[in-house]
Amino acid sequence: MVHLCLQAAKELSKSGVEVEVVDPRTLVPLDEETILSSVAKTGRVVVVYEGHKRGGVGAEIAALVAEKGFQYLKAPILRVAAEDVPIPFSPVLEKAVLPDVERIIQAVEKVLGA
């Protein structure tokens, strides 16, 4: 998802919105310091991941931010993830279920109050 996030950041920069993309790479060990430093700097979080929204990796990262970085938040944490349905075999249907650049941009605009 990092490539999609970077594309979204590039698109958003055209309208004057600067986005910080953090790619933690692993859950264990999880680079909590980098994540929380970004939250403290920006005050906003959009977690993007390819897994299902419920019980996914992004839920764990959102929980970390809620537990250890809540005081920095200026807006609710938003997650952009796969829909909570089985991932389809068809590439066309799979594309409809997984996150894309447009959904990422919409989530960033929402946390910014745009």
Backbone as JSON Lines, residues from 0, in Angstrom:
{"i":0,"aa":"M","n":[0.81,-1.21,0.0],"ca":[0.0,0.0,0.0],"c":[0.85,1.27,0.0]}
{"i":1,"aa":"V","n":[2.12,1.15,0.35],"ca":[2.96,2.34,0.43],"c":[3.02,3.06,-0.91]}
{"i":2,"aa":"H","n":[3.03,2.31,-2.02],"ca":[3.09,2.96,-3.33],"c":[1.81,3.75,-3.61]}
{"i":3,"aa":"L","n":[0.68,3.21,-3.22],"ca":[-0.58,3.94,-3.38],"c":[-0.61,5.17,-2.5]}
{"i":4,"aa":"C","n":[-0.09,5.04,-1.29],"ca":[-0.05,6.2,-0.37],"c":[0.85,7.29,-0.91]}
{"i":5,"aa":"L","n":[1.97,6.91,-1.5],"ca":[2.86,7.91,-2.08],"c":[2.21,8.59,-3.29]}
{"i":6,"aa":"Q","n":[1.46,7.83,-4.08],"ca":[0.72,8.42,-5.2],"c":[-0.33,9.41,-4.69]}
{"i":7,"aa":"A","n":[-1.04,9.01,-3.65],"ca":[-2.05,9.9,-3.06],"c":[-1.39,11.16,-2.51]}
{"i":8,"aa":"A","n":[-0.26,11.0,-1.85],"ca":[0.46,12.16,-1.3],"c":[0.88,13.12,-2.42]}
{"i":9,"aa":"K","n":[1.32,12.55,-3.53],"ca":[1.72,13.37,-4.68],"c":[0.52,14.14,-5.24]}
{"i":10,"aa":"E","n":[-0.62,13.46,-5.36],"ca":[-1.84,14.13,-5.84],"c":[-2.28,15.23,-4.88]}
{"i":11,"aa":"L","n":[-2.24,14.93,-3.59],"ca":[-2.66,15.91,-2.58],"c":[-1.73,17.13,-2.56]}
{"i":12,"aa":"S","n":[-0.44,16.9,-2.84],"ca":[0.51,18.02,-2.83],"c":[0.2,19.04,-3.91]}
{"i":13,"aa":"K","n":[-0.46,18.59,-4.99],"ca":[-0.85,19.51,-6.06],"c":[-1.86,20.54,-5.59]}
{"i":14,"aa":"S","n":[-2.61,20.19,-4.53],"ca":[-3.58,21.13,-3.98],"c":[-3.08,21.75,-2.67]}
{"i":15,"aa":"G","n":[-1.77,21.62,-2.42],"ca":[-1.18,22.26,-1.26],"c":[-1.25,21.48,0.04]}
{"i":16,"aa":"V","n":[-1.65,20.21,-0.01],"ca":[-1.73,19.38,1.19],"c":[-0.47,18.54,1.29]}
{"i":17,"aa":"E","n":[0.26,18.7,2.39],"ca":[1.46,17.9,2.61],"c":[1.1,16.7,3.47]}
{"i":18,"aa":"V","n":[1.5,15.53,3.03],"ca":[1.2,14.28,3.72],"c":[2.51,13.6,4.1]}
{"i":19,"aa":"E","n":[2.58,13.11,5.31],"ca":[3.73,12.34,5.75],"c":[3.36,10.86,5.67]}
{"i":20,"aa":"V","n":[4.1,10.09,4.9],"ca":[3.84,8.66,4.75],"c":[4.84,7.89,5.62]}
{"i":21,"aa":"V","n":[4.33,7.08,6.52],"ca":[5.16,6.24,7.38],"c":[4.9,4.79,7.01]}
{"i":22,"aa":"D","n":[5.95,4.06,6.7],"ca":[5.84,2.64,6.37],"c":[6.57,1.84,7.44]}
{"i":23,"aa":"P","n":[5.84,1.32,8.44],"ca":[6.52,0.63,9.54],"c":[7.17,-0.69,9.15]}
{"i":24,"aa":"R","n":[6.8,-1.27,8.02],"ca":[7.37,-2.5,7.48],"c":[7.03,-3.77,8.27]}
{"i":25,"aa":"T","n":[7.14,-3.73,9.58],"ca":[6.88,-4.92,10.39],"c":[6.02,-4.57,11.6]}
{"i":26,"aa":"L","n":[5.3,-5.56,12.09],"ca":[4.55,-5.39,13.35],"c":[5.4,-5.76,14.55]}
{"i":27,"aa":"V","n":[6.28,-6.72,14.36],"ca":[7.17,-7.15,15.44],"c":[8.57,-7.2,14.89]}
{"i":28,"aa":"P","n":[9.44,-6.27,15.24],"ca":[9.16,-5.14,16.12],"c":[8.42,-4.02,15.37]}
{"i":29,"aa":"L","n":[7.58,-3.31,16.07],"ca":[6.85,-2.18,15.52],"c":[7.56,-0.89,15.92]}
{"i":30,"aa":"D","n":[7.82,-0.05,14.95],"ca":[8.52,1.21,15.21],"c":[7.54,2.23,15.78]}
{"i":31,"aa":"E","n":[7.2,2.05,17.04],"ca":[6.24,2.92,17.71],"c":[6.72,4.36,17.75]}
{"i":32,"aa":"E","n":[8.01,4.54,17.95],"ca":[8.56,5.89,18.07],"c":[8.31,6.72,16.8]}
{"i":33,"aa":"T","n":[8.53,6.12,15.64],"ca":[8.31,6.83,14.38],"c":[6.84,7.15,14.17]}
{"i":34,"aa":"I","n":[5.98,6.18,14.46],"ca":[4.54,6.39,14.3],"c":[4.05,7.5,15.21]}
{"i":35,"aa":"L","n":[4.41,7.43,16.48],"ca":[3.95,8.43,17.45],"c":[4.57,9.8,17.18]}
{"i":36,"aa":"S","n":[5.79,9.83,16.68],"ca":[6.43,11.1,16.32],"c":[5.66,11.76,15.17]}
{"i":37,"aa":"S","n":[5.23,10.96,14.2],"ca":[4.45,11.5,13.09],"c":[3.11,12.02,13.57]}
{"i":38,"aa":"V","n":[2.46,11.29,14.47],"ca":[1.17,11.74,15.01],"c":[1.34,13.05,15.76]}
{"i":39,"aa":"A","n":[2.4,13.16,16.55],"ca":[2.66,14.4,17.31],"c":[2.89,15.57,16.35]}
{"i":40,"aa":"K","n":[3.55,15.29,15.23],"ca":[3.87,16.33,14.26],"c":[2.64,16.78,13.47]}
{"i":41,"aa":"T","n":[1.81,15.82,13.05],"ca":[0.69,16.15,12.16],"c":[-0.66,16.27,12.86]}
{"i":42,"aa":"G","n":[-0.83,15.53,13.95],"ca":[-2.09,15.55,14.67],"c":[-3.2,14.73,14.02]}
{"i":43,"aa":"R","n":[-2.83,14.02,12.96],"ca":[-3.84,13.25,12.23],"c":[-3.25,11.92,11.78]}
{"i":44,"aa":"V","n":[-4.15,10.92,11.62],"ca":[-3.7,9.59,11.22],"c":[-4.7,8.97,10.25]}
{"i":45,"aa":"V","n":[-4.19,8.5,9.13],"ca":[-4.95,7.65,8.22],"c":[-4.1,6.39,8.06]}
{"i":46,"aa":"V","n":[-4.64,5.27,8.49],"ca":[-3.92,4.0,8.4],"c":[-4.45,3.27,7.17]}
{"i":47,"aa":"V","n":[-3.54,2.93,6.26],"ca":[-3.92,2.27,5.01],"c":[-3.28,0.89,4.99]}
{"i":48,"aa":"Y","n":[-4.11,-0.12,4.75],"ca":[-3.58,-1.48,4.67],"c":[-4.48,-2.34,3.8]}
{"i":49,"aa":"E","n":[-3.88,-3.38,3.24],"ca":[-4.57,-4.23,2.27],"c":[-5.46,-5.26,2.93]}
{"i":50,"aa":"G","n":[-5.23,-5.55,4.19],"ca":[-6.02,-6.55,4.9],"c":[-7.43,-6.06,5.19]}
{"i":51,"aa":"H","n":[-8.23,-6.95,5.74],"ca":[-9.6,-6.59,6.11],"c":[-9.58,-5.57,7.25]}
{"i":52,"aa":"K","n":[-10.54,-4.69,7.23],"ca":[-10.6,-3.62,8.21],"c":[-10.78,-4.15,9.63]}
{"i":53,"aa":"R","n":[-11.68,-5.08,9.8],"ca":[-11.95,-5.62,11.13],"c":[-10.85,-6.61,11.52]}
{"i":54,"aa":"G","n":[-10.16,-6.3,12.61],"ca":[-9.13,-7.2,13.13],"c":[-7.84,-7.21,12.33]}
{"i":55,"aa":"G","n":[-7.64,-6.21,11.49],"ca":[-6.45,-6.17,10.66],"c":[-5.27,-5.47,11.31]}
{"i":56,"aa":"V","n":[-4.19,-5.45,10.59],"ca":[-2.96,-4.81,11.05],"c":[-3.2,-3.34,11.38]}
{"i":57,"aa":"G","n":[-3.99,-2.69,10.56],"ca":[-4.27,-1.27,10.78],"c":[-5.02,-1.02,12.07]}
{"i":58,"aa":"A","n":[-5.83,-1.97,12.48],"ca":[-6.53,-1.83,13.76],"c":[-5.53,-1.82,14.9]}
{"i":59,"aa":"E","n":[-4.48,-2.61,14.77],"ca":[-3.44,-2.65,15.8],"c":[-2.68,-1.31,15.85]}
{"i":60,"aa":"I","n":[-2.38,-0.76,14.7],"ca":[-1.69,0.54,14.66],"c":[-2.6,1.64,15.18]}
{"i":61,"aa":"A","n":[-3.87,1.6,14.82],"ca":[-4.82,2.59,15.34],"c":[-4.94,2.48,16.85]}
{"i":62,"aa":"A","n":[-4.93,1.26,17.37],"ca":[-5.0,1.07,18.82],"c":[-3.76,1.64,19.5]}
{"i":63,"aa":"L","n":[-2.6,1.45,18.89],"ca":[-1.37,2.01,19.44],"c":[-1.47,3.53,19.54]}
{"i":64,"aa":"V","n":[-1.94,4.15,18.48],"ca":[-2.07,5.61,18.47],"c":[-3.09,6.07,19.51]}
{"i":65,"aa":"A","n":[-4.21,5.35,19.6],"ca":[-5.24,5.72,20.58],"c":[-4.72,5.58,22.0]}
{"i":66,"aa":"E","n":[-3.91,4.56,22.26],"ca":[-3.41,4.32,23.61],"c":[-2.26,5.23,24.0]}
{"i":67,"aa":"K","n":[-1.34,5.48,23.06],"ca":[-0.12,6.2,23.41],"c":[0.02,7.58,22.78]}
{"i":68,"aa":"G","n":[-0.86,7.92,21.84],"ca":[-0.73,9.21,21.17],"c":[-2.01,10.0,21.1]}
{"i":69,"aa":"F","n":[-2.99,9.61,21.9],"ca":[-4.31,10.26,21.85],"c":[-4.22,11.76,22.05]}
{"i":70,"aa":"Q","n":[-3.34,12.2,22.93],"ca":[-3.24,13.63,23.24],"c":[-2.81,14.47,22.04]}
{"i":71,"aa":"Y","n":[-2.24,13.84,21.03],"ca":[-1.77,14.57,19.85],"c":[-2.84,14.7,18.76]}
{"i":72,"aa":"L","n":[-3.89,13.9,18.85],"ca":[-4.87,13.83,17.77],"c":[-5.76,15.07,17.68]}
{"i":73,"aa":"K","n":[-5.9,15.6,16.46],"ca":[-6.79,16.72,16.18],"c":[-8.05,16.25,15.46]}
{"i":74,"aa":"A","n":[-8.06,14.96,15.06],"ca":[-9.19,14.37,14.33],"c":[-9.2,12.88,14.62]}
{"i":75,"aa":"P","n":[-10.33,12.24,14.4],"ca":[-10.39,10.79,14.61],"c":[-9.43,10.04,13.69]}
{"i":76,"aa":"I","n":[-8.98,8.88,14.13],"ca":[-8.15,8.01,13.31],"c":[-9.04,7.38,12.25]}
{"i":77,"aa":"L","n":[-8.6,7.41,11.01],"ca":[-9.35,6.75,9.94],"c":[-8.53,5.6,9.38]}
{"i":78,"aa":"R","n":[-9.22,4.54,9.0],"ca":[-8.57,3.38,8.38],"c":[-9.13,3.17,6.99]}
{"i":79,"aa":"V","n":[-8.24,2.94,6.05],"ca":[-8.61,2.6,4.67],"c":[-8.09,1.18,4.47]}
{"i":80,"aa":"A","n":[-9.01,0.25,4.3],"ca":[-8.64,-1.16,4.21],"c":[-9.55,-1.87,3.23]}
{"i":81,"aa":"A","n":[-9.27,-3.16,3.06],"ca":[-10.14,-3.97,2.21],"c":[-11.51,-4.05,2.86]}
{"i":82,"aa":"E","n":[-12.53,-4.12,2.03],"ca":[-13.89,-4.28,2.53],"c":[-13.98,-5.61,3.29]}
{"i":83,"aa":"D","n":[-14.9,-5.69,4.24],"ca":[-15.04,-6.91,5.04],"c":[-15.86,-7.96,4.29]}
{"i":84,"aa":"V","n":[-15.31,-8.39,3.18],"ca":[-15.89,-9.46,2.35],"c":[-14.73,-10.35,1.91]}
{"i":85,"aa":"P","n":[-15.01,-11.57,1.49],"ca":[-13.92,-12.39,0.94],"c":[-13.29,-11.7,-0.26]}
{"i":86,"aa":"I","n":[-11.99,-11.78,-0.38],"ca":[-11.3,-11.15,-1.51],"c":[-11.64,-11.93,-2.78]}
{"i":87,"aa":"P","n":[-12.22,-11.27,-3.77],"ca":[-12.63,-11.96,-4.99],"c":[-11.43,-12.42,-5.83]}
{"i":88,"aa":"F","n":[-11.64,-13.46,-6.61],"ca":[-10.61,-13.95,-7.52],"c":[-10.5,-13.05,-8.76]}
{"i":89,"aa":"S","n":[-11.61,-12.52,-9.19],"ca":[-11.65,-11.68,-10.38],"c":[-10.86,-10.38,-10.13]}
{"i":90,"aa":"P","n":[-9.9,-10.04,-11.0],"ca":[-9.13,-8.81,-10.82],"c":[-10.01,-7.55,-10.76]}
{"i":91,"aa":"V","n":[-11.07,-7.51,-11.54],"ca":[-11.96,-6.35,-11.54],"c":[-12.66,-6.22,-10.18]}
{"i":92,"aa":"L","n":[-13.17,-7.32,-9.68],"ca":[-13.83,-7.29,-8.37],"c":[-12.84,-7.06,-7.24]}
{"i":93,"aa":"E","n":[-11.65,-7.64,-7.37],"ca":[-10.62,-7.44,-6.35],"c":[-10.28,-5.96,-6.23]}
{"i":94,"aa":"K","n":[-10.17,-5.3,-7.37],"ca":[-9.87,-3.86,-7.37],"c":[-10.95,-3.06,-6.64]}
{"i":95,"aa":"A","n":[-12.19,-3.5,-6.75],"ca":[-13.3,-2.8,-6.08],"c":[-13.26,-2.98,-4.58]}
{"i":96,"aa":"V","n":[-12.63,-4.03,-4.1],"ca":[-12.61,-4.35,-2.67],"c":[-11.4,-3.75,-1.96]}
{"i":97,"aa":"L","n":[-10.28,-3.67,-2.65],"ca":[-9.03,-3.2,-2.04],"c":[-8.92,-1.67,-2.06]}
{"i":98,"aa":"P","n":[-8.13,-1.11,-1.15],"ca":[-7.93,0.34,-1.15],"c":[-7.32,0.83,-2.45]}
{"i":99,"aa":"D","n":[-7.65,2.06,-2.81],"ca":[-7.06,2.68,-3.99],"c":[-6.71,4.13,-3.66]}
{"i":100,"aa":"V","n":[-6.06,4.78,-4.59],"ca":[-5.59,6.15,-4.37],"c":[-6.76,7.08,-4.03]}
{"i":101,"aa":"E","n":[-7.87,6.94,-4.72],"ca":[-9.01,7.83,-4.48],"c":[-9.55,7.68,-3.06]}
{"i":102,"aa":"R","n":[-9.67,6.45,-2.58],"ca":[-10.16,6.25,-1.2],"c":[-9.18,6.82,-0.18]}
{"i":103,"aa":"I","n":[-7.89,6.72,-0.47],"ca":[-6.88,7.28,0.43],"c":[-7.0,8.81,0.46]}
{"i":104,"aa":"I","n":[-7.13,9.41,-0.69],"ca":[-7.28,10.87,-0.77],"c":[-8.53,11.32,-0.03]}
{"i":105,"aa":"Q","n":[-9.63,10.61,-0.22],"ca":[-10.87,10.96,0.48],"c":[-10.7,10.88,1.99]}
{"i":106,"aa":"A","n":[-9.99,9.88,2.48],"ca":[-9.77,9.74,3.92],"c":[-8.91,10.89,4.46]}
{"i":107,"aa":"V","n":[-7.86,11.24,3.72],"ca":[-7.01,12.36,4.15],"c":[-7.8,13.65,4.18]}
{"i":108,"aa":"E","n":[-8.59,13.9,3.15],"ca":[-9.43,15.11,3.13],"c":[-10.41,15.12,4.28]}
{"i":109,"aa":"K","n":[-10.93,13.96,4.62],"ca":[-11.88,13.88,5.73],"c":[-11.22,14.22,7.07]}
{"i":110,"aa":"V","n":[-10.01,13.7,7.32],"ca":[-9.36,14.02,8.6],"c":[-8.89,15.47,8.64]}
{"i":111,"aa":"L","n":[-8.75,16.07,7.48],"ca":[-8.36,17.48,7.43],"c":[-9.59,18.39,7.52]}
{"i":112,"aa":"G","n":[-10.77,17.8,7.44],"ca":[-11.99,18.59,7.51],"c":[-12.35,19.24,6.2]}
{"i":113,"aa":"A","n":[-11.78,18.71,5.1],"ca":[-12.04,19.31,3.78],"c":[-13.36,18.85,3.21]}
